[in-house]
Amino acid sequence: MKKKRNTILLGGLFLIIYITYVMGANYISNADDSLSSKSESTTKPGFKIVIDPGHGGQDPGAKGTSGQYEKDFTLQLARKVKELAERETQLQIFLTRTDDRTISSIDRERPKFANHLGADLFISIHGNTYTDPSVFGTETFYYREESLPFATIMHKNLLNATGSKDRGVKKEAFFVVKDTVMPAVLLEVGYLTNPNEEQKMWKDDYQYRVATSIIEGINEYLNVSK
C-alpha cells in the first residue's frame, strides 16, 4: 500500500514538472513573438512619405459634374498609392486620413502631422475645379524653393500618367506646402468640373496609373532603385 502511494506521488510530481515546463516554454515563445513584432514595427527601414488626401468630412472640396466629391477621389487615389507602396521596401507611406473625416485647416493639422513624424516628403492630392467646364489639365504646386526639384519630377511623372494638358509647375502659398519643413507638393491631378476628364478620374485603371506615377516620382527624386 505504501509502495502504491509512493508511486502515485511520484507520478503526480512528474506531471507537475511537465505542466510547468510546457507553460514556461509557451510563455517564452509568446514573449519572443511579441518582442519580434514590436521590433519590426518600430524599426522598419525606409523613407517616410506622407500622402495627404485633400479635404474630407465636412469639407467635401470640389463637386464634379457627376455630383461626386473631390474628397472621395483623393481618398481613393491615396489608398492606391499606399497599396502600391507595400511592394516598395524603402518607402513607408503614411496617410493624413484613412477615411471620410474632417481635418482642421485652421489648426494646420496636415503639415503638423508630417513635421511631427519627421517625414522625408509630403504629397497632397487634389482634384481641380473651374467655372468653365471646358478647362482641363494637370498642374503641380510647391512653395519653398527647396521643393521645386521635387515638384518638377513629380509633375513630369504625373503628366505622363494623365496624358492631359500640361498646366505647369507653379509656386503658391497653400499652407500644406508652406508649413511643411520637408520637400512638399500639391498635385492637381485633373479637373472634376470637366466632364471628359472627370469621367477618367473615377476609373480604377486611371487611378492606379496615377498612383504608379506618384510612386515612380518619389523613387526618382529619392534616387531609390528597385
MDAnalysis code that builds the backbone (N, CA, C; Angstrom):
import MDAnalysis as mda
import numpy as np

u = mda.Universe.empty(678, n_residues=226, atom_resindex=np.repeat(np.arange(226), 3), trajectory=True)
u.add_TopologyAttr("name", ["N", "CA", "C"] * 226)
u.add_TopologyAttr("resid", np.arange(1, 227))
u.add_TopologyAttr("resname", ["MET", "LYS", "LYS", "LYS", "ARG", "ASN", "THR", "ILE", "LEU", "LEU", "GLY", "GLY", "LEU", "PHE", "LEU", "ILE", "ILE", "TYR", "ILE", "THR", "TYR", "VAL", "MET", "GLY", "ALA", "ASN", "TYR", "ILE", "SER", "ASN", "ALA", "ASP", "ASP", "SER", "LEU", "SER", "SER", "LYS", "SER", "GLU", "SER", "THR", "THR", "LYS", "PRO", "GLY", "PHE", "LYS", "ILE", "VAL", "ILE", "ASP", "PRO", "GLY", "HIS", "GLY", "GLY", "GLN", "ASP", "PRO", "GLY", "ALA", "LYS", "GLY", "THR", "SER", "GLY", "GLN", "TYR", "GLU", "LYS", "ASP", "PHE", "THR", "LEU", "GLN", "LEU", "ALA", "ARG", "LYS", "VAL", "LYS", "GLU", "LEU", "ALA", "GLU", "ARG", "GLU", "THR", "GLN", "LEU", "GLN", "ILE", "PHE", "LEU", "THR", "ARG", "THR", "ASP", "ASP", "ARG", "THR", "ILE", "SER", "SER", "ILE", "ASP", "ARG", "GLU", "ARG", "PRO", "LYS", "PHE", "ALA", "ASN", "HIS", "LEU", "GLY", "ALA", "ASP", "LEU", "PHE", "ILE", "SER", "ILE", "HIS", "GLY", "ASN", "THR", "TYR", "THR", "ASP", "PRO", "SER", "VAL", "PHE", "GLY", "THR", "GLU", "THR", "PHE", "TYR", "TYR", "ARG", "GLU", "GLU", "SER", "LEU", "PRO", "PHE", "ALA", "THR", "ILE", "MET", "HIS", "LYS", "ASN", "LEU", "LEU", "ASN", "ALA", "THR", "GLY", "SER", "LYS", "ASP", "ARG", "GLY", "VAL", "LYS", "LYS", "GLU", "ALA", "PHE", "PHE", "VAL", "VAL", "LYS", "ASP", "THR", "VAL", "MET", "PRO", "ALA", "VAL", "LEU", "LEU", "GLU", "VAL", "GLY", "TYR", "LEU", "THR", "ASN", "PRO", "ASN", "GLU", "GLU", "GLN", "LYS", "MET", "TRP", "LYS", "ASP", "ASP", "TYR", "GLN", "TYR", "ARG", "VAL", "ALA", "THR", "SER", "ILE", "ILE", "GLU", "GLY", "ILE", "ASN", "GLU", "TYR", "LEU", "ASN", "VAL", "SER", "LYS"])
u.atoms.positions = np.array([
    [0.834, -1.201, 0.000],
    [0.000, 0.000, 0.000],
    [0.872, 1.255, 0.000],
    [1.916, 1.182, 0.835],
    [2.848, 2.314, 0.921],
    [3.568, 2.525, -0.401],
    [3.922, 1.374, -1.039],
    [4.618, 1.439, -2.332],
    [3.715, 2.067, -3.397],
    [2.431, 1.720, -3.369],
    [1.469, 2.259, -4.336],
    [1.302, 3.764, -4.155],
    [1.253, 4.189, -2.849],
    [1.102, 5.628, -2.559],
    [2.315, 6.400, -3.073],
    [3.508, 5.846, -2.887],
    [4.742, 6.496, -3.366],
    [4.757, 6.616, -4.884],
    [4.233, 5.576, -5.527],
    [4.173, 5.594, -7.000],
    [3.249, 6.704, -7.495],
    [2.099, 6.863, -6.805],
    [1.143, 7.917, -7.166],
    [1.756, 9.296, -6.950],
    [2.408, 9.477, -5.805],
    [3.036, 10.764, -5.506],
    [4.120, 11.097, -6.512],
    [4.892, 10.095, -6.893],
    [5.967, 10.302, -7.861],
    [5.402, 10.673, -9.238],
    [4.311, 9.991, -9.596],
    [3.660, 10.301, -10.878],
    [3.112, 11.709, -10.887],
    [2.522, 12.115, -9.755],
    [1.985, 13.477, -9.651],
    [3.073, 14.526, -9.759],
    [4.225, 14.225, -9.153],
    [5.357, 15.148, -9.200],
    [5.844, 15.327, -10.637],
    [5.950, 14.213, -11.368],
    [6.369, 14.297, -12.774],
    [5.366, 15.104, -13.608],
    [4.059, 14.936, -13.291],
    [3.006, 15.665, -14.023],
    [3.127, 17.166, -13.797],
    [3.399, 17.554, -12.530],
    [3.559, 18.977, -12.198],
    [4.764, 19.563, -12.916],
    [5.869, 18.802, -12.934],
    [7.086, 19.266, -13.609],
    [6.838, 19.440, -15.096],
    [6.102, 18.488, -15.715],
    [5.806, 18.541, -17.150],
    [4.944, 19.753, -17.489],
    [3.869, 19.974, -16.707],
    [2.974, 21.113, -16.953],
    [3.725, 22.429, -16.824],
    [4.565, 22.513, -15.789],
    [5.355, 23.731, -15.567],
    [6.282, 24.000, -16.744],
    [6.892, 22.934, -17.272],
    [7.814, 23.068, -18.417],
    [7.085, 23.562, -19.663],
    [5.917, 22.939, -19.945],
    [5.149, 23.313, -21.141],
    [4.678, 24.752, -21.062],
    [4.119, 25.142, -19.902],
    [3.628, 26.508, -19.729],
    [4.760, 27.503, -19.843],
    [5.898, 27.155, -19.277],
    [7.052, 28.045, -19.358],
    [7.533, 28.220, -20.778],
    [7.561, 27.115, -21.539],
    [8.001, 27.162, -22.940],
    [7.074, 28.030, -23.760],
    [5.740, 27.846, -23.526],
    [4.772, 28.660, -24.266],
    [4.905, 30.130, -23.929],
    [5.130, 30.442, -22.686],
    [5.283, 31.840, -22.263],
    [6.472, 32.489, -22.943],
    [7.605, 31.742, -22.956],
    [8.819, 32.270, -23.584],
    [8.593, 32.479, -25.078],
    [7.928, 31.479, -25.713],
    [7.662, 31.576, -27.145],
    [6.801, 32.779, -27.453],
    [5.694, 32.973, -26.685],
    [4.803, 34.103, -26.917],
    [5.505, 35.424, -26.664],
    [6.336, 35.467, -25.640],
    [7.064, 36.691, -25.321],
    [8.008, 37.058, -26.448],
    [8.687, 36.037, -27.013],
    [9.612, 36.293, -28.116],
    [8.880, 36.811, -29.337],
    [7.682, 36.191, -29.644],
    [6.901, 36.629, -30.803],
    [6.465, 38.074, -30.642],
    [6.019, 38.422, -29.430],
    [5.565, 39.778, -29.162],
    [6.702, 40.769, -29.332],
    [7.868, 40.408, -28.798],
    [9.039, 41.281, -28.895],
    [9.461, 41.447, -30.341],
    [9.386, 40.372, -31.121],
    [9.755, 40.417, -32.536],
    [8.836, 41.338, -33.304],
    [7.510, 41.234, -33.053],
    [6.539, 42.086, -33.756],
    [6.756, 43.541, -33.425],
    [6.992, 43.808, -32.140],
    [7.216, 45.186, -31.713],
    [8.467, 45.746, -32.359],
    [9.513, 44.941, -32.420],
    [10.773, 45.375, -33.006],
    [10.622, 45.697, -34.474],
    [9.873, 44.838, -35.216],
    [9.689, 45.053, -36.647],
    [8.884, 46.310, -36.920],
    [7.866, 46.585, -36.072],
    [7.006, 47.731, -36.307],
    [7.692, 49.049, -35.982],
    [8.702, 49.009, -35.136],
    [9.350, 50.255, -34.733],
    [10.673, 50.502, -35.444],
    [11.189, 49.470, -36.125],
    [12.497, 49.649, -36.753],
    [12.458, 49.425, -38.267],
    [11.261, 49.405, -38.852],
    [11.156, 49.208, -40.295],
    [11.924, 50.314, -41.015],
    [12.855, 49.937, -41.879],
    [13.672, 50.945, -42.561],
    [12.912, 51.614, -43.706],
    [13.443, 52.716, -44.171],
    [12.860, 53.351, -45.351],
    [12.553, 54.816, -45.146],
    [12.288, 55.477, -46.273],
    [11.908, 56.882, -46.258],
    [10.447, 57.019, -45.831],
    [10.182, 58.033, -45.032],
    [8.810, 58.298, -44.577],
    [8.144, 59.280, -45.532],
    [7.076, 58.826, -46.173],
    [6.353, 59.643, -47.141],
    [4.932, 59.869, -46.647],
    [4.537, 61.125, -46.523],
    [3.164, 61.439, -46.120],
    [2.340, 61.735, -47.370],
    [1.255, 60.988, -47.539],
    [0.299, 61.225, -48.616],
    [-0.949, 61.835, -47.996],
    [-1.324, 62.986, -48.495],
    [-2.440, 63.736, -47.927],
    [-3.633, 63.742, -48.892],
    [-4.670, 62.939, -48.613],
    [-5.881, 63.021, -49.431],
    [-6.622, 64.316, -49.107],
    [-6.629, 65.238, -50.043],
    [-7.205, 66.559, -49.782],
    [-8.660, 66.513, -49.342],
    [-9.027, 67.494, -48.476],
    [-10.400, 67.665, -47.999],
    [-10.827, 66.493, -47.109],
    [-12.133, 66.247, -47.002],
    [-12.633, 65.171, -46.146],
    [-13.684, 65.643, -45.158],
    [-14.615, 64.757, -44.851],
    [-15.654, 65.069, -43.875],
    [-16.537, 66.228, -44.297],
    [-16.608, 67.232, -43.440],
    [-17.462, 68.387, -43.712],
    [-16.871, 69.319, -44.768],
    [-15.665, 69.026, -45.199],
    [-15.017, 69.794, -46.263],
    [-14.932, 68.894, -47.502],
    [-15.953, 68.915, -48.373],
    [-16.002, 67.974, -49.490],
    [-15.097, 68.323, -50.663],
    [-14.635, 69.577, -50.714],
    [-13.835, 70.001, -51.854],
    [-14.705, 70.264, -53.066],
    [-14.144, 70.106, -54.250],
    [-14.874, 70.386, -55.483],
    [-15.972, 69.346, -55.713],
    [-17.057, 69.804, -56.335],
    [-18.126, 68.897, -56.737],
    [-18.019, 68.685, -58.235],
    [-17.863, 67.431, -58.647],
    [-17.698, 67.129, -60.057],
    [-18.993, 67.215, -60.834],
    [-18.875, 67.125, -62.145],
    [-20.061, 67.201, -62.998],
    [-21.008, 66.023, -62.753],
    [-20.488, 64.934, -62.211],
    [-21.306, 63.751, -61.925],
    [-21.990, 63.849, -60.564],
    [-21.620, 64.865, -59.790],
    [-22.183, 65.028, -58.455],
    [-21.316, 64.429, -57.367],
    [-20.233, 63.781, -57.755],
    [-19.305, 63.191, -56.783],
    [-18.314, 64.246, -56.299],
    [-17.753, 63.992, -55.105],
    [-16.910, 64.999, -54.469],
    [-15.414, 64.687, -54.527],
    [-14.670, 65.765, -54.516],
    [-13.208, 65.683, -54.545],
    [-12.660, 64.854, -53.387],
    [-13.249, 64.992, -52.203],
    [-12.741, 64.290, -51.019],
    [-12.712, 62.780, -51.222],
    [-13.661, 62.266, -52.000],
    [-13.726, 60.830, -52.246],
    [-12.694, 60.398, -53.288],
    [-12.505, 61.235, -54.295],
    [-11.493, 60.947, -55.308],
    [-10.096, 60.915, -54.684],
    [-9.790, 61.901, -53.863],
    [-8.450, 61.981, -53.274],
    [-8.174, 60.804, -52.342],
    [-9.195, 60.363, -51.603],
    [-9.006, 59.229, -50.693],
    [-8.810, 57.933, -51.480],
    [-9.590, 57.749, -52.539],
    [-9.429, 56.554, -53.376],
    [-8.013, 56.476, -53.945],
    [-7.532, 57.595, -54.443],
    [-6.204, 57.620, -55.049],
    [-5.112, 57.412, -54.002],
    [-5.254, 58.051, -52.850],
    [-4.258, 57.911, -51.774],
    [-4.154, 56.461, -51.306],
    [-5.293, 55.790, -51.209],
    [-5.288, 54.384, -50.792],
    [-4.547, 53.514, -51.809],
    [-4.691, 53.846, -53.080],
    [-3.995, 53.077, -54.121],
    [-2.490, 53.325, -54.064],
    [-2.101, 54.550, -53.743],
    [-0.671, 54.850, -53.580],
    [-0.101, 54.007, -52.444],
    [-0.818, 53.964, -51.345],
    [-0.361, 53.173, -50.185],
    [-0.302, 51.694, -50.538],
    [-1.298, 51.214, -51.259],
    [-1.336, 49.805, -51.668],
    [-0.115, 49.451, -52.514],
    [0.182, 50.274, -53.507],
    [1.322, 50.014, -54.385],
    [2.648, 50.143, -53.634],
    [2.678, 51.024, -52.660],
    [3.914, 51.255, -51.907],
    [4.284, 50.069, -51.030],
    [3.324, 49.170, -50.771],
    [3.617, 47.983, -49.971],
    [4.686, 47.121, -50.653],
    [4.834, 47.257, -51.955],
    [5.832, 46.480, -52.705],
    [7.205, 47.141, -52.662],
    [7.247, 48.363, -52.156],
    [8.493, 49.127, -52.124],
    [9.169, 48.954, -50.763],
    [10.319, 48.321, -50.757],
    [10.984, 48.026, -49.487],
    [11.555, 49.267, -48.801],
    [11.773, 50.326, -49.560],
    [12.419, 51.511, -48.978],
    [11.451, 52.666, -48.715],
    [10.163, 52.433, -48.900],
    [9.186, 53.504, -48.692],
    [8.182, 53.124, -47.615],
    [7.955, 54.051, -46.690],
    [6.893, 53.932, -45.700],
    [5.871, 55.020, -46.002],
    [4.637, 54.625, -46.268],
    [3.595, 55.581, -46.605],
    [2.682, 55.818, -45.406],
    [2.453, 57.092, -45.097],
    [1.553, 57.486, -44.015],
    [0.473, 58.400, -44.601],
    [-0.788, 58.097, -44.340],
    [-1.886, 58.925, -44.827],
    [-2.350, 59.890, -43.739],
    [-2.667, 61.116, -44.133],
    [-3.186, 62.075, -43.152],
    [-4.605, 61.710, -42.723],
    [-5.304, 60.988, -43.576],
    [-6.608, 60.438, -43.206],
    [-6.826, 59.147, -43.988],
    [-7.499, 58.200, -43.350],
    [-7.767, 56.916, -43.984],
    [-9.258, 56.708, -44.210],
    [-10.052, 57.701, -43.815],
    [-11.495, 57.617, -44.007],
    [-12.047, 59.017, -44.267],
    [-13.362, 59.107, -44.328],
    [-14.002, 60.394, -44.629],
    [-14.194, 61.196, -43.343],
    [-13.152, 61.904, -42.947],
    [-13.253, 62.726, -41.741],
    [-12.700, 64.117, -42.004],
    [-13.141, 65.039, -41.198],
    [-12.706, 66.425, -41.316],
    [-11.346, 66.612, -40.648],
    [-10.434, 67.267, -41.343],
    [-9.133, 67.621, -40.773],
    [-9.040, 69.141, -40.757],
    [-8.809, 69.703, -39.601],
    [-8.832, 71.154, -39.434],
    [-7.738, 71.866, -40.235],
    [-8.183, 72.785, -41.089],
    [-7.234, 73.638, -41.807],
    [-6.759, 74.778, -40.916],
    [-7.633, 75.199, -40.009],
    [-7.294, 76.294, -39.096],
    [-6.131, 75.896, -38.195],
    [-6.152, 74.659, -37.711],
    [-5.095, 74.171, -36.822],
    [-3.883, 73.641, -37.579],
    [-3.948, 73.678, -38.909],
    [-2.819, 73.215, -39.741],
    [-2.417, 71.772, -39.386],
    [-3.402, 70.917, -39.219],
    [-3.140, 69.551, -38.766],
    [-2.330, 68.729, -39.764],
    [-2.542, 68.965, -41.049],
    [-1.853, 68.146, -42.060],
    [-0.329, 68.362, -42.034],
    [0.138, 69.612, -42.146],
    [1.586, 69.809, -42.057],
    [2.152, 69.469, -40.685],
    [1.378, 69.689, -39.627],
    [1.839, 69.339, -38.281],
    [2.091, 67.839, -38.181],
    [1.204, 67.060, -38.785],
    [1.342, 65.602, -38.776],
    [2.656, 65.192, -39.441],
    [2.932, 65.757, -40.613],
    [4.150, 65.417, -41.359],
    [5.405, 65.884, -40.625],
    [5.354, 67.087, -40.070],
    [6.517, 67.624, -39.358],
    [6.825, 66.815, -38.101],
    [5.781, 66.460, -37.355],
    [5.968, 65.683, -36.131],
    [6.510, 64.292, -36.446],
    [6.065, 63.735, -37.567],
    [6.515, 62.406, -37.982],
    [7.971, 62.416, -38.425],
    [8.459, 63.584, -38.838],
    [9.807, 63.665, -39.390],
    [9.848, 63.087, -40.796],
    [8.796, 63.360, -41.559],
    [8.671, 62.805, -42.910],
    [9.761, 63.338, -43.833],
    [10.100, 62.531, -44.832],
    [11.085, 62.937, -45.837],
    [10.432, 63.704, -46.983],
    [9.168, 63.357, -47.281],
    [8.446, 64.015, -48.366],
    [6.969, 64.132, -47.996],
    [6.318, 65.140, -48.583],
    [4.886, 65.357, -48.347],
    [4.201, 65.589, -49.689],
    [3.105, 64.849, -49.939],
    [2.367, 64.976, -51.196],
    [0.884, 65.115, -50.889],
    [0.312, 66.236, -51.301],
    [-1.118, 66.465, -51.114],
    [-1.825, 66.238, -52.450],
    [-2.848, 65.385, -52.441],
    [-3.561, 65.014, -53.668],
    [-4.885, 65.758, -53.759],
    [-5.144, 66.314, -54.958],
    [-6.371, 67.085, -55.164],
    [-6.957, 66.865, -56.552],
    [-8.215, 67.271, -56.682],
    [-8.880, 67.339, -57.974],
    [-9.268, 68.793, -58.187],
    [-9.055, 69.309, -59.378],
    [-9.232, 70.734, -59.629],
    [-10.670, 71.104, -59.984],
    [-10.932, 72.403, -59.987],
    [-12.265, 72.909, -60.300],
    [-12.170, 74.274, -60.986],
    [-13.132, 74.563, -61.857],
    [-13.186, 75.881, -62.505],
    [-14.608, 76.116, -62.997],
    [-14.964, 77.372, -63.117],
    [-16.326, 77.718, -63.547],
    [-16.578, 77.341, -65.005],
    [-15.533, 77.363, -65.823],
    [-15.649, 76.984, -67.224],
    [-15.400, 75.475, -67.350],
    [-16.416, 74.686, -67.695],
    [-16.270, 73.230, -67.750],
    [-15.357, 72.726, -68.868],
    [-14.947, 73.620, -69.764],
    [-14.062, 73.192, -70.855],
    [-12.595, 73.145, -70.412],
    [-12.288, 73.749, -69.269],
    [-10.905, 73.791, -68.769],
    [-10.510, 72.426, -68.228],
    [-9.319, 71.967, -68.593],
    [-8.821, 70.682, -68.123],
    [-7.300, 70.730, -68.023],
    [-6.712, 69.704, -67.438],
    [-5.250, 69.646, -67.356],
    [-4.719, 69.258, -65.991],
    [-3.414, 69.069, -65.950],
    [-2.698, 68.644, -64.746],
    [-1.697, 69.710, -64.332],
    [-1.674, 70.051, -63.054],
    [-0.694, 71.025, -62.566],
    [-0.202, 70.643, -61.182],
    [0.981, 71.157, -60.864],
    [1.634, 70.833, -59.595],
    [2.070, 72.113, -58.905],
    [1.824, 72.183, -57.600],
    [2.175, 73.369, -56.826],
    [3.239, 73.063, -55.770],
    [4.057, 74.059, -55.498],
    [5.061, 73.988, -54.438],
    [5.139, 75.392, -53.828],
    [5.903, 75.552, -52.748],
    [6.079, 76.896, -52.185],
    [7.546, 77.234, -51.935],
    [8.207, 76.413, -51.119],
    [9.604, 76.710, -50.803],
    [10.520, 76.269, -51.944],
    [11.584, 77.013, -52.168],
    [12.467, 76.758, -53.309],
    [13.074, 75.353, -53.281],
    [13.328, 74.847, -52.069],
    [13.906, 73.508, -51.978],
    [12.920, 72.422, -52.420],
    [11.651, 72.790, -52.579],
    [10.648, 71.838, -53.058],
    [10.529, 71.817, -54.582],
    [11.122, 72.794, -55.248],
    [10.985, 72.884, -56.705],
    [11.517, 71.658, -57.448],
    [12.718, 71.141, -57.133],
    [13.178, 69.943, -57.840],
    [12.225, 68.760, -57.671],
    [11.690, 68.610, -56.473],
    [10.728, 67.534, -56.204],
    [9.458, 67.747, -57.021],
    [8.973, 68.987, -57.055],
    [7.761, 69.309, -57.805],
    [7.943, 69.049, -59.299],
    [9.102, 69.381, -59.810],
    [9.394, 69.183, -61.234],
    [9.358, 67.706, -61.610],
    [9.966, 66.881, -60.777],
    [9.982, 65.433, -61.034],
    [8.591, 64.830, -60.893],
    [7.870, 65.215, -59.850],
    [6.530, 64.677, -59.644],
    [5.598, 65.076, -60.780],
    [5.707, 66.303, -61.237],
    [4.839, 66.787, -62.314],
    [5.101, 66.031, -63.610],
    [6.354, 65.790, -63.900],
    [6.714, 65.061, -65.124],
    [6.088, 63.671, -65.128],
    [6.217, 62.954, -64.016],
    [5.667, 61.604, -63.918],
    [4.143, 61.611, -63.923],
    [3.563, 62.562, -63.217],
    [2.109, 62.670, -63.162],
    [1.534, 62.964, -64.541],
    [2.164, 63.863, -65.256],
    [1.706, 64.251, -66.591],
    [1.757, 63.070, -67.553],
    [2.788, 62.255, -67.433],
    [2.897, 61.058, -68.271],
    [1.740, 60.102, -68.012],
    [1.284, 60.059, -66.771],
    [0.194, 59.146, -66.404],
    [-1.167, 59.672, -66.847],
    [-1.407, 60.956, -66.668],
    [-2.722, 61.513, -67.001],
    [-2.888, 61.726, -68.504],
    [-1.788, 62.057, -69.177],
    [-1.859, 62.355, -70.602],
    [-2.697, 63.593, -70.886],
    [-2.855, 64.433, -69.883],
    [-3.702, 65.615, -70.004],
    [-2.881, 66.849, -70.385],
    [-3.534, 67.973, -70.435],
    [-2.865, 69.233, -70.776],
    [-1.884, 69.616, -69.673],
    [-0.700, 70.041, -70.077],
    [0.323, 70.451, -69.112],
    [0.052, 71.878, -68.659],
    [-0.397, 72.014, -67.421],
    [-0.687, 73.336, -66.860],
    [0.467, 73.843, -65.998],
    [1.549, 73.083, -65.971],
    [2.787, 73.571, -65.387],
    [2.989, 73.346, -63.902],
    [4.189, 73.727, -63.475],
    [4.589, 73.696, -62.068],
    [4.557, 75.130, -61.568],
    [3.828, 75.381, -60.489],
    [3.591, 76.752, -60.039],
    [3.866, 76.913, -58.545],
    [4.301, 78.109, -58.202],
    [4.538, 78.434, -56.795],
    [3.288, 79.075, -56.212],
    [2.835, 78.545, -55.084],
    [1.635, 79.069, -54.436],
    [1.725, 78.821, -52.940],
    [1.225, 79.761, -52.144],
    [1.353, 79.683, -50.683],
    [0.236, 78.868, -50.043],
    [-0.067, 77.687, -50.585],
    [-1.007, 76.791, -49.911],
    [-0.352, 76.313, -48.612],
    [-1.113, 76.317, -47.519],
    [-0.492, 76.044, -46.216],
    [0.127, 74.658, -46.126],
    [-0.402, 73.689, -46.872],
    [0.155, 72.333, -46.768],
    [1.562, 72.233, -47.355],
    [1.879, 73.104, -48.318],
    [3.234, 73.100, -48.881],
    [4.097, 74.219, -48.298],
    [3.460, 75.128, -47.596],
    [4.190, 76.240, -46.977],
    [4.654, 75.901, -45.564],
    [3.795, 75.214, -44.802],
    [4.090, 74.947, -43.389],
    [4.866, 73.655, -43.163],
    [4.995, 72.821, -44.166],
    [5.780, 71.593, -44.042],
    [7.265, 71.926, -44.153],
    [8.094, 71.232, -43.398],
    [9.533, 71.534, -43.379],
    [10.330, 70.659, -44.347],
    [9.676, 69.639, -44.911],
    [10.332, 68.767, -45.883],
    [9.875, 69.157, -47.298],
    [10.532, 68.675, -48.361],
    [10.044, 68.949, -49.713],
    [8.579, 68.535, -49.833],
    [7.746, 69.453, -50.352],
    [6.304, 69.212, -50.373],
    [5.684, 69.705, -51.673],
    [4.698, 68.948, -52.158],
    [3.989, 69.342, -53.375],
    [2.489, 69.130, -53.199],
    [1.738, 69.863, -53.991],
    [0.288, 69.666, -54.072],
    [-0.015, 69.331, -55.522],
    [-0.585, 68.150, -55.737],
    [-0.868, 67.674, -57.090],
    [-2.337, 67.891, -57.443],
    [-2.582, 68.674, -58.469],
    [-3.924, 68.826, -59.027],
    [-3.997, 67.880, -60.224],
    [-4.516, 66.695, -59.972],
    [-4.466, 65.627, -60.973],
    [-5.237, 65.988, -62.236],
    [-6.418, 66.521, -62.062],
    [-7.246, 66.892, -63.207],
    [-8.456, 67.671, -62.736],
    [-9.302, 68.097, -63.691],
    [-10.463, 68.929, -63.369],
    [-11.729, 68.090, -63.249],
    [-12.279, 68.060, -62.044],
    [-13.531, 67.350, -61.816],
    [-14.707, 68.067, -62.453],
    [-14.498, 69.327, -62.813],
    [-15.568, 70.115, -63.436],
    [-15.547, 69.998, -64.961],
    [-14.583, 69.229, -65.493],
    [-14.563, 68.939, -66.923],
    [-15.152, 67.539, -67.107],
    [-16.280, 67.409, -67.813],
    [-16.965, 66.111, -67.911],
    [-16.080, 64.972, -68.411],
    [-15.295, 65.211, -69.442],
    [-14.451, 64.161, -70.007],
    [-13.333, 63.748, -69.054],
    [-12.702, 64.764, -68.448],
    [-11.595, 64.464, -67.531],
    [-12.099, 63.789, -66.266],
    [-13.227, 64.272, -65.766],
    [-13.765, 63.691, -64.535],
    [-14.130, 62.222, -64.734],
    [-14.683, 61.901, -65.878],
    [-15.071, 60.515, -66.145],
    [-13.865, 59.574, -66.031],
    [-12.717, 60.025, -66.508],
    [-11.486, 59.230, -66.416],
    [-11.023, 59.113, -64.969],
    [-11.126, 60.213, -64.246],
    [-10.558, 60.297, -62.903],
    [-11.189, 59.316, -61.908],
    [-12.421, 58.881, -62.166],
    [-13.084, 57.959, -61.242],
    [-12.834, 56.499, -61.599],
    [-12.154, 56.248, -62.705],
    [-11.903, 54.867, -63.119],
    [-10.692, 54.287, -62.387],
    [-10.819, 53.037, -61.997],
    [-9.756, 52.373, -61.238],
    [-8.440, 52.310, -62.010],
    [-8.510, 51.966, -63.295],
    [-7.271, 51.834, -64.058],
    [-6.537, 53.161, -64.169],
    [-7.289, 54.248, -64.297],
    [-6.698, 55.584, -64.347],
    [-6.041, 55.906, -63.001],
    [-6.747, 55.619, -61.916],
    [-6.217, 55.918, -60.588],
    [-4.963, 55.095, -60.288],
    [-4.952, 53.841, -60.705],
    [-3.758, 53.020, -60.500],
    [-2.588, 53.542, -61.327],
    [-2.881, 54.040, -62.517],
    [-1.831, 54.610, -63.359],
    [-1.238, 55.855, -62.702],
    [-2.101, 56.688, -62.171],
    [-1.645, 57.903, -61.483],
    [-0.887, 57.535, -60.204],
    [-1.406, 56.570, -59.448],
    [-0.744, 56.131, -58.215],
    [0.652, 55.592, -58.518],
    [0.771, 54.849, -59.608],
    [2.074, 54.323, -60.023],
    [3.035, 55.458, -60.352],
    [2.533, 56.486, -61.016],
    [3.385, 57.634, -61.372],
    [3.860, 58.377, -60.132],
    [3.036, 58.414, -59.099],
    [3.423, 59.062, -57.844],
    [4.558, 58.288, -57.182],
    [4.431, 56.961, -57.148],
    [5.499, 56.120, -56.598],
    [6.779, 56.278, -57.410],
    [6.653, 56.292, -58.720],
    [7.827, 56.438, -59.592],
    [8.501, 57.797, -59.397],
    [7.704, 58.842, -59.227],
    [8.251, 60.171, -58.979],
    [9.003, 60.236, -57.663],
    [8.439, 59.617, -56.626],
    [9.105, 59.562, -55.320],
    [10.438, 58.842, -55.437],
    [10.420, 57.677, -56.073],
    [11.647, 56.884, -56.229],
    [12.710, 57.637, -57.035],
    [12.257, 58.334, -58.070],
    [13.207, 59.094, -58.890],
    [13.850, 60.212, -58.083],
    [13.028, 60.926, -57.334],
    [13.568, 62.044, -56.541],
    [14.536, 61.557, -55.455],
    [14.161, 60.459, -54.813],
    [14.998, 59.919, -53.734],
    [16.141, 59.058, -54.249],
    [16.154, 58.857, -55.560],
    [17.184, 58.008, -56.190],
    [17.136, 56.601, -55.620],
    [15.909, 56.104, -55.484],
    [15.695, 54.755, -54.960],
    [15.626, 53.796, -56.125],
    [16.441, 52.769, -56.087],
    [16.435, 51.759, -57.141],
    [15.608, 50.574, -56.702],
    [15.020, 49.897, -57.666],
    [14.189, 48.732, -57.382],
    [15.039, 47.597, -56.825],
])
